[in-house]
Amino acid sequence: MVFDLDGTLVDSKRDLAESANAVLVHYGCRIHSEEAIGRMVGDGAATLVRRAFAAAGCSQPTDALDRFLEIYNRRLLTFTRPYEGVIEALTELAGRALLAVCTNKPLKATQTILTGLELARYFGARVVGGDGPFPRKPNPAGLASLMGAAAVSPSSTILIGDSIIDWETAHAAAAHVCMARYGFGFEGFPSERLTADDRGVDHPRELLATL
């Protein structure tokens, strides 16, 4: 079982939004709501910053991404918390299968969050970040590497995520997918793309019955 991080295991929307808005304010641009920022998350920090400036109608300065990362890395755990029911679900699921994380967030930040929220114990070294050596999702290489290391087939693997990026990644790897409809990345998901084999949950505790 492979999990996305933001919007699936943890609710990081406020920390991401306040960090992005701090950068916009620094450059005299209008800010966005948390919900709007949440819809920009999923493709990595560079894309988030680019989308935030574009939505504000501002040109993106060359150092905007570095400034965002500097701000965000200082507040990774200010408001970010596991979704209700995540720890209980992981505790039960860890007895059924190997658990892993595949995220577009940089690996160091991912490890800081997992360790700080006492989630790292469920995944060990089975964590792939978005800053290499594999391309970011929806490229399936990171997911494929996790399957290979665990010696499991795509048909025995399920990716749990909240965004179209996760859905595309799972399908590209020929793995199963379960959409975390409670996550902030699910808003605006093109439901017409869902197939009969795709699964979905509205709360982390539902993973126990669904997976």
C-alpha positions as CSV (number, residue, x, y, z in Angstrom):
1,M,0.0,0.0,0.0
2,V,1.5,3.3,-1.1
3,F,0.3,6.6,0.3
4,D,0.5,10.2,-1.0
5,L,1.4,12.6,1.8
6,D,-0.3,16.0,1.5
7,G,-4.1,15.7,1.5
8,T,-4.0,12.0,2.2
9,L,-2.0,11.3,5.3
10,V,-1.7,14.8,6.6
11,D,-3.6,18.0,6.4
12,S,-0.9,20.5,5.4
13,K,-3.1,23.0,3.7
14,R,-2.8,25.9,6.2
15,D,1.0,25.7,6.4
16,L,1.3,25.6,2.6
17,A,-1.2,28.4,2.1
18,E,0.3,30.7,4.7
19,S,3.8,30.1,3.2
20,A,2.7,30.8,-0.3
21,N,0.7,33.9,0.7
22,A,3.7,35.2,2.7
23,V,5.7,35.1,-0.6
24,L,3.0,36.8,-2.5
25,V,2.8,39.6,0.1
26,H,6.5,40.1,0.0
27,Y,6.3,40.9,-3.7
28,G,3.2,43.0,-3.4
29,C,0.8,40.5,-4.9
30,R,-2.7,39.6,-3.7
31,I,-3.1,36.6,-1.6
32,H,-5.4,33.5,-2.0
33,S,-7.7,31.6,0.3
34,E,-6.5,28.3,1.8
35,E,-9.0,26.5,-0.4
36,A,-7.6,28.1,-3.5
37,I,-4.0,27.2,-2.5
38,G,-5.1,23.7,-1.8
39,R,-6.2,23.3,-5.3
40,M,-2.8,24.3,-6.5
41,V,-1.0,21.6,-4.5
42,G,0.1,18.2,-5.9
43,D,2.7,18.9,-8.6
44,G,5.5,20.0,-6.3
45,A,6.6,23.4,-4.8
46,A,7.8,24.9,-8.1
47,T,4.4,24.4,-9.7
48,L,2.6,25.6,-6.6
49,V,4.5,28.9,-6.6
50,R,4.0,29.3,-10.3
51,R,0.3,28.8,-10.0
52,A,0.0,31.2,-7.0
53,F,1.7,34.0,-8.9
54,A,-0.3,33.3,-12.1
55,A,-3.6,33.3,-10.2
56,A,-2.6,36.6,-8.5
57,G,-1.8,38.1,-11.9
58,C,1.8,38.8,-11.0
59,S,5.0,38.0,-12.7
60,Q,7.0,35.4,-10.7
61,P,10.4,36.7,-9.5
62,T,13.4,34.5,-10.1
63,D,13.9,33.9,-6.3
64,A,10.3,33.3,-5.4
65,L,10.6,29.5,-5.2
66,D,13.7,29.8,-2.9
67,R,11.8,32.2,-0.7
68,F,8.8,30.0,-0.5
69,L,10.9,27.0,0.4
70,E,12.8,29.0,3.1
71,I,9.5,30.1,4.7
72,Y,7.7,26.7,4.3
73,N,10.6,24.6,5.7
74,R,10.5,26.7,8.9
75,R,6.8,25.9,9.4
76,L,6.4,22.3,8.2
77,L,4.7,21.3,11.5
78,T,3.1,24.5,12.6
79,F,-0.4,23.4,11.8
80,T,0.1,20.2,9.8
81,R,-1.4,17.2,11.5
82,P,-2.4,13.7,10.5
83,Y,-6.0,13.5,9.4
84,E,-8.3,12.1,12.1
85,G,-8.2,8.3,11.9
86,V,-4.9,8.1,9.9
87,I,-2.8,6.7,12.8
88,E,-5.4,4.1,13.7
89,A,-5.8,3.1,10.0
90,L,-2.0,2.8,9.5
91,T,-1.6,0.7,12.7
92,E,-4.1,-1.8,11.4
93,L,-3.0,-1.8,7.8
94,A,0.7,-2.3,8.8
95,G,-0.3,-5.7,10.0
96,R,-1.7,-6.6,6.5
97,A,0.9,-5.3,4.1
98,L,4.0,-3.2,3.6
99,L,3.3,0.5,3.7
100,A,5.1,3.2,1.7
101,V,4.9,6.8,0.8
102,C,5.2,8.4,-2.7
103,T,5.0,12.2,-2.7
104,N,6.0,15.1,-4.8
105,K,7.2,16.9,-1.7
106,P,11.0,17.0,-1.3
107,L,12.3,14.0,0.7
108,K,13.9,15.9,3.6
109,A,10.6,17.9,4.2
110,T,8.7,14.6,3.9
111,Q,10.9,12.9,6.5
112,T,10.6,15.8,8.8
113,I,6.8,15.7,8.7
114,L,6.6,11.9,9.0
115,T,9.0,11.9,12.0
116,G,7.5,14.9,13.7
117,L,4.0,13.4,13.5
118,E,5.2,9.9,14.5
119,L,4.3,8.4,11.2
120,A,7.7,7.4,10.0
121,R,7.6,4.1,11.9
122,Y,5.0,2.8,9.5
123,F,7.1,3.3,6.4
124,G,10.8,2.9,7.3
125,A,12.9,3.6,4.3
126,R,10.0,3.0,1.9
127,V,9.6,6.7,1.1
128,V,10.0,8.4,-2.3
129,G,10.1,12.2,-2.5
130,G,9.7,14.5,-5.4
131,D,13.3,15.7,-5.7
132,G,14.9,12.6,-7.2
133,P,16.2,10.3,-8.2
134,F,12.9,9.6,-9.9
135,P,10.7,12.1,-11.8
136,R,7.8,13.5,-9.9
137,K,4.3,12.0,-10.2
138,P,2.4,11.4,-12.4
139,N,5.5,9.7,-13.8
140,P,5.2,6.2,-12.3
141,A,8.9,5.6,-11.8
142,G,8.9,6.3,-8.1
143,L,5.9,4.1,-7.5
144,A,7.5,1.4,-9.7
145,S,10.7,1.6,-7.6
146,L,8.7,1.0,-4.4
147,M,7.0,-2.0,-6.0
148,G,10.3,-3.4,-7.1
149,A,12.0,-3.0,-3.8
150,A,9.0,-4.8,-2.1
151,A,8.9,-7.5,-4.8
152,V,5.2,-6.9,-5.4
153,S,3.3,-6.7,-8.7
154,P,1.3,-3.8,-9.8
155,S,-1.9,-5.9,-9.5
156,S,-1.0,-6.3,-5.8
157,T,-0.3,-2.6,-5.2
158,I,-2.7,0.2,-4.4
159,L,-1.9,3.9,-4.3
160,I,-4.0,6.0,-2.0
161,G,-4.0,9.7,-2.9
162,D,-6.3,12.7,-3.2
163,S,-5.5,14.3,-6.5
164,I,-5.7,13.6,-10.3
165,I,-1.9,13.4,-10.1
166,D,-2.2,10.3,-7.9
167,W,-4.9,8.8,-10.0
168,E,-2.7,9.2,-13.2
169,T,0.3,7.8,-11.4
170,A,-1.5,4.6,-10.3
171,H,-3.0,4.0,-13.7
172,A,0.4,4.7,-15.4
173,A,1.9,2.0,-13.2
174,A,-1.0,-0.4,-13.8
175,A,-1.6,-0.4,-10.0
176,H,-4.9,0.0,-8.2
177,V,-6.0,3.4,-6.9
178,C,-8.1,4.6,-3.9
179,M,-9.1,8.2,-3.9
180,A,-9.0,10.0,-0.6
181,R,-12.1,12.2,-1.2
182,Y,-11.5,13.9,2.2
183,G,-8.3,15.4,1.0
184,F,-7.9,19.0,-0.3
185,G,-6.6,17.8,-3.6
186,F,-9.8,16.0,-4.5
187,E,-11.7,19.2,-5.1
188,G,-12.4,19.5,-8.8
189,F,-11.3,15.9,-9.5
190,P,-12.7,14.9,-12.9
191,S,-15.1,12.1,-11.7
192,E,-15.8,11.1,-15.3
193,R,-12.3,9.6,-15.4
194,L,-12.9,7.1,-12.6
195,T,-13.2,3.5,-13.7
196,A,-15.2,0.7,-12.2
197,D,-12.1,-0.7,-10.5
198,D,-11.1,2.6,-8.8
199,R,-11.9,2.9,-5.1
200,G,-12.6,5.9,-2.9
201,V,-13.0,6.8,0.8
202,D,-14.5,9.8,2.6
203,H,-12.6,9.2,5.8
204,P,-9.3,7.5,6.7
205,R,-11.1,4.9,8.9
206,E,-12.9,3.7,5.8
207,L,-9.6,2.4,4.4
208,L,-9.8,-0.6,6.8
209,A,-12.9,-1.8,5.0
210,T,-12.0,-0.7,1.5
211,L,-8.4,-2.0,1.2
